Amino acid sequence: MTTETAPRAETPTRLRRAITGPLLFAFILGDVLGAGIYALMGVLSAKVGGMLWAPLLLALLLALLTAGSYAELVTKYPRAGGAAVFAERAFRSPLVSFLVGFSMLAAGVTSAAGLAIAFSGDYLSTFVDLPTIPVAIVFLAVVALLNVRGIRESMGANLVMTAIELSGLVIVVVVVAIFVGGGGGDVSRVTQAPEGTSVAVAVLSGAVIAYYSFVGFETSANMIEEVKDPRRTYPRALFGALFTAGAVYVLVGLASSITLPSSELQESSGPLLAVVEATGVSIPSWLFSLIALIAVANGALLTMIMVSRLTYGMAEQGLLPSTLGRVLPKRKTPWVAILTTTLVAMGLTLVGDLATLAETVVLLLLIVFLSVNVSVLVLRRDHVEQDHFRVWTFVPVLGVASCILLLTQQRPIVWLFGAILLAVGGVLYVVARWGRKHAEKRNSRPDGVAVDNQEGTS
């Protein structure tokens, strides 16, 4: 992988470039780590027995394929909007660009709603018993206020929360290392495969689940207009965060299988807490609940930052109403996009049960990843003056194959939900196009010359 060199120039933007390399690294790492890993080991053990490290390692490799495509496209076209921007350039179809962007929006807003419900449900009940939906709505309102206050403030909060959620995983690894050093555990379990199935099939089945734990790196593409020196900073932060998350996940997987047999991991709703308790180290149960709460809150903040910037970017492209592109003059944050996406997320919390929708989120993201990998290959013929990261050609090709492989693992009901959401997106696109054409006719002079109608930035 190389970086094409040419005179470097910052892409003009109305947003504030306040994100440094370390802040971007923390953003991506915090979004990837998430709360899922705290319950993942029990599910994975049902698939691969004691070989928990294997599907996590395979999932990391699959995620790196698509990450390579993102690194090239983001540094080549450093504009907010992410995959929607790439699809517009590659396929020259506003409809395709809209549907790709809408898939990201639908996935992100639904994910934020699910995180809000998770925050206000079982995790919070460890400390105080409050009604789930009202707390979820208030939680999203607080996230929106932090988001609209400024990107630096949001990234500062993310830095603290990422450190806390990472500390929980480090605690697991350290206490197990002490446990093994004292003669405890069974190291041979890390090579024990489940009975009745081949190792290859078991690892692939587990990788489909483990892949979900690496989803989140794509959100950083929508922050690129607020990153300092993005063409140098972005690839380093992206790959650094993924390798860090992968290393932590593999170590946690090894620690879990060494400490407890797969049968006990499967039975536990809090497998990492069970692992720590099995070592005999005295750590209160409320501590992991608190860390999980912080991890969920961090995930919601980062997701809502992403969807608001994506909405802003699509408005800048003309794929959504221009009002959504309005920016606060002092804070330099897209306040209309933040308000709109927060209200939608609040509405989705009323659904309550988002289990099938959560799987639909993954389906939509795989469609987005497929589009990104294809876009890299198509846009190789589009040469730009500025320097940018360039990934080896075989990487996006394998990325396409990995997306197709994972798409084949989705249930029919999930495909149905995905089709319905995309159909809704298609209707919104037609309505938006009709609205723009109607506005153009209304603002034109009798002689057919359009009136100069510049949109304010509020």
N, C-alpha and C positions, 0 to 999 in steps of 0.2 A: 504494500500500500504506500502511496506516495502523495506528495503535495506539489501540485503544479505551481510554478512560480511566475509572478508577474508583478507589476506595480500594485501595491495594496491600497485600497481606498475604502473607507467606512461607508456602508450603504446608508443614505439619508433615512431618517425615521422621525416620527413625531413622539415616539416613546423615549423614555430616559434610559440611557445605557449605564446601568448601575450594577450589573451582575459581573463579578470577577470570576476567574477560573475556579478558585476554591468554593465560591458560593454556588456556581453551576454544578460542580462535582457533588456538593452536598444536596442540591436540589434533585439531581438524578438518583443519587444513592437513596435518599429518603423516599422517593416515589417508588423505587424498585423494591426496597426492603419490605415496607408495608406490614400490615398485621397478619397476613395470611400465613406466614412462616410459623407463627405461634401455634397453628393448628394443623399445619401441612404434614408433619411427620407421621401422624396417625393414619392419615389417608394414604400416604405413600407406602407405608409398611404393609398395607393390605395388598399392594400391587407387586412390590419387589422384595418383601421379607426384610432381611437385614441389610440389603444392598441399597440403602437410602442415598448414598453418595452418587451412585451411577446415573439415575434419571436426572438428578440435579446438575451433574456435569454435562450430560447430553443437552438438557434444556438451555444451559448457558451457551453452548456452542451454536444451537439453533438461533438463540436470541442475537448472538454476535453477527450472524449473517445479515439479518435485517438492519442491525445497528450500523454495519458497514455502509449499507445503502443510504441510511439516514445521514451519516457523516458526510458522504459525498454531496448529496443534494442540499443539505442545510448550509454547507459552506459555499456551495456553488450559487445558491439562490437564498441569501440570508434575509428572508422576509417572514413576518408572522403569518400564520396560516398553515404551515407545515405541509402535510400530505396533500391538502387541497391545492396549494400552490404548485406542487410538483405535478399533480395530475393535469392541471390546466395547461402547463407548458408541454407535457408529454403527449397528451391526447387531443389537445386543441378543442376540447368540448366542455363548455360551461356546465352542462348537465352532469358529465362524469366528475368534474371537479367538485361540483356541489354535493353529489352523492357521497364522494369520498370524505369531504369535510363534514357532511351531515352524519356519516357513520361515526366519525371521531366525536362529534358533539353528542350524539345519542349515547355512545359508550361512556363518555366522560361524565355527563350529567347523571346518568343512571347509576354509575359507579359512586359518585358523590352522595347521591341519595341513599344508596345502600350503606355507605360508610357512616352517614349520619344516623341511620337506624341502628347500626352496630354500636356506635358510640353511646347512644341513649338507651340501649337495651341491656344485655347481660353484663357487659363490661361495667357500666355505670351502676348497676344494681348491687355490685359488690360493696359500694360505699353508701348509696342512697337510692331509695325506691321511688321513681318518678314515672309518670306516663310517657311512653316512648315517643309518640308522634309530636306532641308539643315541644319536647326537649330537642328532638331532631330538627325542628323548624328553627328554634332559637339558636341551636348550634350552627346551622347554616348561615343565619343572619350574622353571627359573630365572625364567622369565616369571611363573609362578604365585606364586613367593615375593615377587617385586617387587609383584605385584598385591595380594597379601594383606597386605603390609606397610602399605600406606596409599595413598589416592588422591593425596595431595600428593606423595609420593615417586615414584609412577608418572608423574604429570604433569610433575615435574621432569626425570625421565629422558627423557620424550617431548620436552620443550622442547629439550634438548641434541641429541637424535637428529634432530629435525626441522630444526634449524639446519644440521646436517652434511649431511643428504640434500638440502636446498635449495641448499647451497653447491656441490654437484656440478653442478646444473643451471645455476647462475649462472656457474660456470667455463666451461661450454660457450658460453653467450651472450657472455661477455666476450672469450674468445679468438677467437671468430668475428668479433666487432666489430673487434678489432684486425687480424685477417686481412683483412677487407673494407676497412678504412681504409688498408691497405697495398697495395690494388689487387688482392687475391685474390678468388676466388669468382666466382659468376655469379648476380647478383640476378634475372635474367630467369627463372630456373628456378621461382620461387615462383608463377608463373602457368601453368606447363606441366602440362596435364592428360594422363592416360594415353590412349593411342591405342585406338580400337575401342569406346569407351563414352562416353556423354554426361557432362558435368561434374556434373549434378544427381545422376545415379545413382551416380557415383563418390564424390561427397562424402557421400551418404547411406550408402553401403556402408562408407565409412571412419568415419563418425560412430558406427556400431554398434560398431565396435572401440574408437574413442576414448572412447565413453561409459563403458566399463569403467574407464578411468583416473580418472574422476570419482566412481566409487562409493566410499563410505566416509563421506560426510558424514552418512548416516543413523544411524551408530553413536552419534553425539553425543546423540541423543534419549534414550538409556538412561542418560545421565549427569546428567540435568536435576535430580535430587534432591540432587546434590552441587555445584550451581552457585549462586554468590551472585547474588541479584537476577536470576533467570533470565528474567523477562519483558522486561527491557531488554538483558541481556547476550547472550542466545541469538541473536536475529536478527542483531545486529551481527557477532558472531563467525562465524556460519554464512555469511552472504553475503560478508563480508570474506575468509574463507578460500577460498571458491569462486572469487571474482574474482581473488584472488592466484594460486591454482593455475592458473586459466585463462590469466592473463597470462603466467605462466612457461612453460606448455605451448606457447602460440602463439609466443613468442619462440624457444623451443627448436626448434619446427617450422620457423620461418623460417631459423634458423641452420643447421639440418641440410640443408635443400634448397639454400641458397645455397652451402654448402661442397662438397657431394658430389651427383652425379647420382643419381636414384632407383635405377638399376641397381646401383650400388655400395652403397647403403644396404641394399637387399634382400639382398645377399650376406653382409652382416656380422651375426654373432651379437651383437656389441656395437657397435651403430651410433653411439652417442654417443662412445665411445672412438675409433672410426674418424674421426668428425668432428673431434675434438680433434687427433688425429695428423695429419690432412690439413692443418691450419693451420700445421704446423711448430713449434708450441709444445711444448717438452720437458716433458711431464707423464708420470710413470711409470704403467704400466698397472695396477700393484697399487693405485694410489690410487682408481681407479674401482671396483675390486673391493671395496675396503674401504668405500667410500661405499654401494655396493649392499648389502653385508652389514648396514650400519647401517640402511639403509632397510627391509630385510626384517625386521630385529629390531624396529624401531619399529612396523611394520605388525602384527606378531604381538602385541606388547604391547597396542596399542590395540584390536585385534580381541578379544583375550581379556578385556580390561576390559569391552568392550561385551557379550559373551555372558554374562559372569557377572552383570552388572547386569540384563540382560534376564531371565535365569533367576530372579534375586531378585524382579524386578517381577512376573513371572508367578506366582511362589509367593505373593506378597502378594495377588494377585487371586484365588487359589484355583484357578488353572489347572494348577499343579504342586504336588507335596507341600509342605506348610508347612515341612518341615525345610530346604528349599533357601532359605528366607528368613532363616535364622539369621545373626546379625551378631556379630562380635567386639566385646565391650563397650568396649574401649579403642581399638582401631584403627578401629572403625566400618566394617569391610569385610565383605561377604557371603562368609564363608570356605567355607561348604558349597557354595555355587554355584560359587565359584572352583575348588574341589577337583574337583567333579563334571565341569564342562566341560573342565577340563584333562585328566582321565583319558580322556574321550571323544576329545579331540583327539589324545592319545597313541595311542589305539587306531586312529584313522584314518591315522596315519603308517605303520602296518603295511601299508596298501594299496599304498604305494609310488608307483604311477602314478595321479595325480589329474587327468589332463588333461580327461577327460570330466566328472568331478565339478566341476572348476573352471567349466566352462560351465554346469553345473547350478546352481552358486552364483548366477550372473548371472540365470538364469531365475527362481530363487526370489526374488531381490531385486526383479526386475521385478514379480512378483506382489504383493510387499509394497508397492512403490511405487504400484501400481494401487489397492490397498486404501486407502492413505493419501490419495490424490487424491480418491477417491470419498467417503471419510469426511469430508473437509473440507466437501463440498457437503451431505452428509446432516446434519452437526452444526451447520450454520448456524442451525437452528431451536432449538438448545440454547444459551440465553443464560447466561453466568456473571457473577458480580459483579465479579471482579477484572479489571484491565486486561490486554489481550493484543494481540499482533500480528494484523492482519487483511490477508490477501492479496486482490488483485483477483479477482473471481469467474472471469474468463476463464482465470486461471492454472491452477487445478486441472483445468478442462475440457481445456485443452491438455495438461496433465500426463497425463490419462487417455489422450488420443490418442497421445502420445509413447510411453507404455508399451505400448500395443497395437501400435504400429508396430514397436517393437523386439522384442516377443514373436514377431511374424511372421517374424523373421529367424533364429529358433532351429531347430536340426536336430531331426528326429524322435527320434533316440536320446536327445537331451537332454530332450525332453518325457517320454520313457519313464522316465528316471531321476528326473525331478522328480515324476512321478505315483507312483512307488514310494516315494519319501521322504515324500510327503504321506500316502500310505496308512499308512506306519509311524507317522506322527504321529497319524493317526486312531485307530489301535489303542491307542497310548499314552494318548490322551485317554479312550477308553472304559475302559481299565484304571484310570486315575487316578480317574475318576468312581465306578467300582465300589468302589475302595478307600476313598474318602471316605464313601460311603453305608454301607459295612460298618462303618467306624470310628464313625459316628454311632449306628448301632444298638447297637454294643458299649458305647458310653459313655452310653447313655440309661438312665434309671431304669426300674423295672418299671411305674411309673404313666405312662410316656411322656414325662416331663419330662427334658430333656437336662441332663447334668451340666456344670457350668462347668469346661471343660477348656482352660485358657489355655496357649498354647505359649510356652515360654521362648525367650529370644533367645540363649542360650548364652553 
